[in-house]
Amino acid sequence: MASITQGGGPPASPDVPGWLPIRGTKLRRMERVDAVVLGAGPSGLGAGLALAREGAKVVVLEASQTVGGLCVTRRSNGFAYDVGGHIPFVRDDARRSWLGEVLDGELHWVDRPVSCIVDGAITPGRYLDRRPTAQQTLGAHDETAFGELGSRFGATFVDDAMRPYLEKIDGVPLEKIPGTRAIKLMVDQAAPDGFWFPNEGIGQLMDAMAHAITAAGGEVATAHRAQAINVSSGRVMGITADGPRHRRDVATESIVVGIPAGPAARLVQPAAPPFATPEVAMRAVCIVYLGIDQRSVTDQAWIQVDHPDVPFSRAFEPRNWSERLSPREETMLGLECYCQADGDDPIWSLDDDALGQACAAAAADPLGWIAHVELASLIEVVRMPRAYPVPDLDQLPEISAAGQWLSQIDGVHLAPGAAVIEAIEAGERAAERVIGAGRAGA
């Protein structure tokens, strides 16, 4: 049975079967598997687990040392904290049971829905959950977020209640954000009553999925960076990856892409045409983690903040997600600051200490969450210069180009990322296509 390969593969010994010395080096012989999954984030792990449980010989390749992608739980200064607030949006009993089984019961209900700041006060529900109390004049319907929301709730209400937050997050006017994005956020990422969450943080779910893959006979190879997706006559032939000890050449007819489509398209050999890998403007995120010298800051798990003078747009207090994540007498705030990764951006241009001070100052005033900034100490700043493509209608063709081109290659199956459960389900759907293709071929 295969296992999680931290550092990948067997030891570099001429006595190990499958190794072939060439010019003084040791190269592994060509492997053959039913499917290779690129990336061990939630979508890749979802695909790998579904394939392994169907009896497929599957290898999940992950460039970093750990699984989970952005869904990881870190530990520092006695705190445990996720890289961002990751809510598993569970929609049915079957998925709830699946989570309980994968996590071996290490799951609990968080009776704290997402909240937002309205008129300076914490208010239950997201900005997209707010509704007008009086009859509104409906706006014209079009493909933009403003058109979609305005046609439902009225242009004036959307301007007052929803526009500031959505534009603060995405960095473009509501008239240029795709309407599908606004509706997806409103419908698919709603948790009005609370949510189920792993006891030790979202990384616990990712680790549990990786171990479940190996228990089912699959392999999760961390520290393995894909170098080439080998294609011949429009069909996948295999993949080449560099591990810490050797290069792996894996023959397969099926690849599940659990990483962004653009980087995946750049791996294809022969090389993708330029139109398939255009430059795409990306949104950046800085996540500031502050230790707070008090028992708690709020009683909320996740708070949306549209105030223009506050550098962060989302705040989460890990203690309120799970008591296991914070020391008994202290708490922590995770603060997500959305920006552009350039020196002119007022957030990105700040060094870590200055950004931490700015966030602490905003938590004190205007939000009033802490009495004074001296109660806060900087734990860490995580900077993601390419967190996600800027959702601008003008660059939708560029955003979709790589995925559309990859989908034309026989044997490539896309598993686009999204919120945790959505991404896992995208991976499972890609696995179903692999399995269906195999059955059709047989």
SVG drawing of the C-alpha trace seen along z (x, -y; Angstrom):
<svg xmlns="http://www.w3.org/2000/svg" viewBox="-42 -56 71 60">
<polyline fill="none" stroke="black" stroke-width="0.4" points="0.0,0.0 1.3,-3.4 1.7,-6.2 2.2,-9.9 5.7,-10.4 7.3,-13.3 10.3,-13.9 9.1,-11.3 9.8,-7.8 12.3,-5.2 15.8,-5.9 18.4,-6.6 20.0,-3.2 21.1,-1.0 19.6,2.0 16.1,0.6 14.0,2.0 12.9,-0.5 16.1,-2.6 18.3,-2.9 21.8,-4.4 22.5,-6.8 25.8,-8.8 26.5,-8.6 22.9,-9.5 20.0,-7.4 16.8,-7.8 13.6,-6.0 12.2,-3.8 9.0,-4.9 6.0,-4.4 2.4,-3.8 -0.7,-4.8 -4.3,-5.2 -4.3,-9.0 -2.1,-11.8 -3.6,-14.6 -1.8,-18.0 -2.0,-19.7 -2.9,-18.5 -5.3,-21.4 -9.0,-20.5 -9.9,-19.9 -6.8,-17.7 -7.4,-15.7 -11.1,-15.4 -10.1,-13.9 -7.4,-11.7 -9.6,-10.3 -12.5,-9.5 -10.1,-7.8 -8.3,-5.8 -11.6,-4.6 -12.7,-3.4 -9.6,-1.3 -7.7,-3.5 -3.9,-3.6 -3.5,-7.4 -0.6,-9.7 -1.3,-13.2 1.7,-15.5 2.2,-18.5 5.0,-21.0 5.1,-22.1 6.1,-20.1 2.6,-19.9 -0.9,-19.2 -3.8,-21.6 -2.7,-24.4 -4.2,-27.5 -6.2,-25.3 -3.5,-24.8 -3.4,-25.3 -0.2,-26.9 1.1,-27.1 3.1,-29.9 3.4,-31.4 1.0,-28.9 -1.7,-29.7 -3.1,-27.5 -4.6,-29.3 -5.8,-28.8 -4.4,-30.7 -7.5,-32.6 -11.0,-31.8 -12.2,-28.6 -15.8,-27.7 -16.9,-24.2 -20.3,-25.1 -22.1,-21.7 -25.4,-21.5 -26.7,-18.0 -26.5,-15.1 -24.5,-13.0 -21.6,-15.5 -21.9,-16.0 -21.6,-12.2 -18.6,-12.2 -16.8,-14.8 -17.5,-12.9 -16.1,-9.7 -13.0,-11.3 -12.3,-13.2 -13.1,-10.2 -15.6,-12.3 -13.2,-15.3 -15.9,-17.7 -18.2,-20.2 -20.9,-22.6 -20.0,-26.3 -23.1,-28.2 -21.8,-31.5 -22.9,-32.6 -20.8,-35.2 -21.5,-38.8 -20.8,-42.2 -20.3,-45.8 -23.3,-48.0 -23.3,-51.6 -20.3,-50.7 -21.9,-47.6 -21.6,-43.9 -24.7,-42.7 -25.7,-39.0 -25.4,-38.0 -23.1,-39.0 -23.5,-42.1 -25.0,-39.9 -27.6,-38.6 -29.0,-42.1 -32.4,-42.9 -34.3,-46.2 -37.0,-46.9 -39.0,-49.0 -40.0,-48.8 -37.1,-49.6 -37.1,-50.7 -35.5,-47.8 -32.4,-48.4 -32.0,-47.3 -30.8,-43.6 -27.5,-43.0 -24.5,-40.7 -22.8,-42.8 -22.9,-42.3 -24.7,-45.7 -27.2,-44.6 -27.9,-41.2 -28.1,-42.5 -29.9,-45.7 -32.6,-43.8 -33.3,-41.9 -33.0,-44.5 -33.0,-47.9 -30.1,-50.0 -30.2,-52.4 -30.1,-49.5 -27.2,-47.8 -25.3,-51.1 -25.7,-51.5 -25.5,-48.0 -23.5,-45.8 -21.3,-47.9 -18.7,-49.1 -17.7,-45.6 -17.7,-43.9 -15.6,-46.6 -13.2,-46.6 -12.7,-42.9 -12.3,-42.7 -10.8,-46.2 -13.1,-46.9 -16.4,-48.8 -19.6,-46.7 -20.4,-47.5 -17.4,-45.5 -17.7,-42.5 -19.4,-39.6 -22.9,-39.1 -22.3,-35.3 -19.7,-36.0 -22.1,-38.0 -24.8,-35.4 -22.4,-32.6 -21.1,-34.4 -24.7,-35.1 -26.1,-31.6 -23.2,-29.1 -21.3,-30.6 -24.2,-31.2 -24.2,-29.8 -27.0,-31.6 -27.2,-29.2 -23.5,-28.4 -21.2,-25.7 -19.4,-22.4 -15.7,-22.7 -12.7,-20.4 -11.7,-20.5 -8.1,-21.3 -8.6,-23.7 -9.1,-23.3 -5.7,-21.7 -6.9,-18.7 -9.4,-18.0 -6.7,-18.2 -4.4,-15.9 -7.2,-13.4 -8.1,-13.3 -4.4,-12.7 -4.2,-9.8 -7.5,-8.4 -6.0,-8.4 -3.1,-6.4 -5.3,-4.1 -7.2,-3.4 -4.0,-2.5 -3.2,-5.9 -0.1,-8.0 0.3,-11.6 3.8,-12.8 4.7,-16.1 7.8,-18.1 7.2,-17.0 7.0,-19.8 5.5,-19.0 7.8,-20.0 6.0,-18.9 2.6,-17.5 3.5,-15.3 1.0,-15.4 1.1,-13.7 -1.5,-14.2 -3.8,-16.0 -3.7,-13.3 -2.1,-13.1 0.8,-10.6 2.2,-11.3 3.9,-13.7 7.4,-14.6 8.0,-15.8 11.0,-16.7 11.2,-15.3 13.9,-16.1 15.8,-12.9 15.0,-12.1 12.9,-12.9 9.8,-10.9 8.5,-10.1 4.9,-8.8 2.9,-7.4 -0.8,-8.0 -3.8,-8.8 -5.6,-10.9 -4.5,-14.0 -6.7,-15.9 -5.7,-19.6 -6.2,-20.7 -4.0,-23.8 -4.9,-27.0 -5.3,-26.4 -2.8,-29.0 0.2,-27.4 -1.0,-24.0 -1.2,-25.1 2.4,-26.4 3.5,-22.9 2.2,-21.3 4.8,-20.0 4.8,-20.8 4.2,-24.3 0.8,-25.9 0.2,-28.6 0.4,-32.2 -3.3,-32.8 -3.8,-30.0 -1.5,-31.6 -2.2,-35.3 -1.2,-37.6 -4.0,-37.9 -4.3,-40.7 -4.3,-39.1 -5.7,-40.3 -3.3,-40.1 -4.1,-39.3 -2.1,-40.1 -3.3,-38.1 -2.3,-39.8 -2.3,-37.7 -2.4,-39.6 -2.1,-38.1 -4.4,-40.0 -3.7,-40.1 -7.3,-39.4 -9.6,-36.4 -11.6,-37.3 -12.2,-40.2 -15.7,-39.4 -18.0,-36.4 -18.0,-36.1 -16.1,-33.6 -15.9,-35.7 -16.8,-39.4 -17.0,-41.3 -15.8,-44.9 -16.6,-47.4 -15.4,-50.5 -13.0,-52.3 -10.6,-53.4 -10.1,-49.9 -7.3,-48.1 -8.8,-44.6 -12.1,-43.4 -12.5,-40.2 -11.7,-39.3 -11.7,-35.9 -11.0,-34.9 -9.8,-31.3 -10.9,-30.8 -14.5,-31.2 -14.0,-28.5 -12.6,-26.0 -11.5,-26.3 -8.5,-24.2 -6.9,-26.9 -6.0,-29.5 -4.4,-29.6 -6.7,-29.9 -6.0,-33.5 -5.2,-35.0 -6.9,-35.3 -5.9,-36.0 -7.3,-37.9 -6.7,-37.0 -7.3,-40.0 -7.6,-39.7 -6.4,-42.7 -7.1,-42.7 -4.9,-44.8 -2.6,-44.8 0.9,-43.5 2.8,-46.6 4.7,-49.3 2.0,-52.0 -0.7,-50.0 -1.3,-51.6 -1.6,-48.2 1.0,-46.1 3.6,-48.9 3.6,-48.7 6.2,-46.4 4.9,-43.8 5.3,-45.8 3.6,-48.8 0.7,-46.8 0.3,-45.1 0.2,-48.5 -2.4,-49.8 -4.6,-46.8 -4.3,-47.0 -5.1,-50.7 -8.3,-50.0 -9.3,-47.2 -9.1,-49.9 -10.7,-52.8 -13.1,-52.9 -14.1,-49.3 -13.6,-49.5 -12.7,-45.8 -9.7,-46.4 -9.1,-49.2 -5.7,-50.2 -3.2,-49.0 -0.7,-48.0 -2.9,-44.9 -2.0,-43.6 1.3,-42.0 2.2,-40.9 2.4,-37.1 2.8,-36.9 1.9,-38.4 1.2,-36.0 1.4,-37.7 -0.2,-36.2 0.7,-38.3 -1.4,-36.2 -4.4,-35.1 -7.0,-35.0 -7.7,-36.6 -9.3,-40.1 -13.0,-39.3 -13.2,-42.0 -15.6,-41.5 -12.9,-43.0 -10.5,-40.2 -12.9,-37.2 -11.6,-35.9 -8.0,-35.9 -9.1,-34.2 -10.9,-31.4 -8.4,-31.0 -6.1,-28.4 -8.9,-26.3 -10.7,-26.2 -7.5,-25.2 -6.6,-22.5 -10.1,-21.0 -9.5,-20.3 -6.6,-17.9 -7.9,-14.3 -7.2,-13.0 -7.1,-16.4 -9.8,-16.9 -10.2,-20.3 -11.0,-20.6 -11.3,-24.3 -10.7,-25.7 -13.4,-27.4 -14.6,-27.4 -13.5,-24.2 -16.5,-21.9 -17.1,-23.3 -13.4,-22.5 -13.6,-19.0 -16.8,-18.4 -15.1,-19.8 -12.3,-17.2 -14.8,-14.4 -16.6,-15.4 -13.2,-15.3 -12.6,-11.8 -15.9,-10.7 -14.9,-11.8 -11.7,-9.8 -13.5,-6.7 -16.1,-7.1 -13.4,-7.5 -11.7,-4.3 -14.9,-2.3 -15.7,-3.5 -12.2,-2.5 -12.5,0.9"/>
</svg>
